[in-house]
Amino acid sequence: RARCLDGSITPFSALDVFTTPSSRFVPMALDVYPNPTRSQFFVTMTGEAREVNLVVEDLLGRVVADLGSRYMEKGVPVEVNEDLNSGIYFVKASSNTLNGLESDQEVIRVVITE
């Protein structure tokens, strides 16, 4: 039940009308290990499995590794074995969910040491 702007009561609320079990949004979260690392590292995701686009950017926002689009499942690692110089990088994962109606992006920092 909800109160309308005119003061009347309706048996429906906005949540009843716009939220269904199939449209609940579950955000993704990334984990990178080992971090820091000397070269190779792994990216895992929590949340529901989905198609994500993975890129690695440097501090200036330049894409230094485009890992492309891939289907990621919870806890299944993606190996990143790029030739990166020592420094700080950002792994970005972006995904369209709910038939493209919502998008999700997660960024995590990784440190490459010598």
C-alpha positions in Angstrom: 0.0 0.0 0.0 1.2 3.5 -0.8 -0.1 7.0 -0.4 -0.6 8.9 -3.6 0.1 12.6 -4.0 -3.6 13.4 -3.8 -3.8 11.7 -0.4 -5.6 8.5 -1.6 -4.3 5.1 -0.8 -3.4 2.5 -3.5 -2.7 -1.2 -2.9 0.4 -0.9 -5.1 3.7 0.6 -4.4 6.4 1.6 -6.9 8.4 -1.5 -5.9 5.4 -3.7 -6.7 5.1 -2.2 -10.2 8.8 -1.9 -11.2 10.6 -4.7 -9.4 10.4 -8.3 -10.4 12.6 -11.2 -9.4 14.1 -11.3 -12.9 15.1 -7.7 -12.9 17.0 -7.4 -9.6 20.4 -6.0 -10.1 23.4 -7.8 -8.6 26.6 -5.7 -8.8 29.9 -7.2 -9.7 33.0 -6.9 -7.6 36.6 -7.7 -8.8 39.5 -9.2 -7.0 43.1 -9.3 -8.3 45.8 -11.6 -6.9 48.6 -11.7 -6.3 48.8 -7.9 -5.7 51.4 -6.6 -5.8 52.9 -8.9 -8.4 56.0 -9.1 -10.7 54.1 -9.8 -13.9 51.3 -12.3 -14.1 48.1 -11.8 -12.1 44.6 -13.2 -12.0 41.2 -11.4 -12.0 38.2 -13.0 -10.3 34.6 -11.7 -10.0 31.9 -12.1 -7.4 28.2 -11.7 -8.1 26.3 -13.3 -10.9 28.1 -14.7 -14.0 28.0 -12.3 -16.9 29.7 -11.1 -20.1 32.3 -8.5 -19.2 34.8 -6.4 -21.1 38.2 -6.3 -19.4 40.9 -3.7 -19.9 44.1 -2.7 -18.1 44.9 1.0 -18.0 47.9 3.0 -16.7 47.7 6.0 -14.4 47.1 8.3 -17.4 44.0 6.3 -18.5 45.7 4.7 -21.5 44.7 1.2 -22.3 47.8 -0.9 -22.1 46.0 -4.3 -22.4 42.6 -5.0 -23.9 41.5 -8.4 -22.7 38.3 -8.2 -24.7 34.9 -9.4 -23.9 34.6 -12.7 -22.0 32.1 -14.6 -19.9 33.2 -14.5 -16.2 31.8 -16.8 -13.6 32.1 -16.2 -9.8 35.5 -17.3 -8.5 36.9 -18.4 -11.9 40.2 -16.6 -12.5 41.2 -14.8 -15.7 44.9 -14.9 -16.3 46.6 -11.5 -17.2 50.0 -12.2 -18.6 50.9 -9.0 -20.3 54.4 -7.4 -20.7 53.8 -4.5 -18.2 56.5 -2.3 -16.8 56.6 -1.8 -13.0 54.0 0.7 -11.9 50.3 1.1 -10.9 47.6 -0.1 -13.2 43.8 -0.3 -13.1 41.8 -3.3 -14.2 38.4 -2.2 -15.4 35.5 -4.5 -16.0 32.3 -3.2 -17.6 29.1 -5.1 -18.3 25.7 -4.4 -19.6 23.0 -6.2 -17.6 19.3 -6.6 -17.8 19.2 -6.7 -21.6 21.3 -3.6 -21.8 19.1 -1.4 -19.5 21.7 -1.1 -16.7 25.4 -1.1 -16.9 28.0 -1.9 -14.2 31.6 -1.0 -14.0 34.2 -2.1 -11.4 37.8 -0.8 -11.2 40.6 -2.3 -9.1 44.2 -1.2 -8.7 47.1 -3.6 -9.3 50.7 -2.9 -8.6 53.5 -4.4 -10.8 56.9 -4.5 -9.1 60.3 -5.3 -10.5 
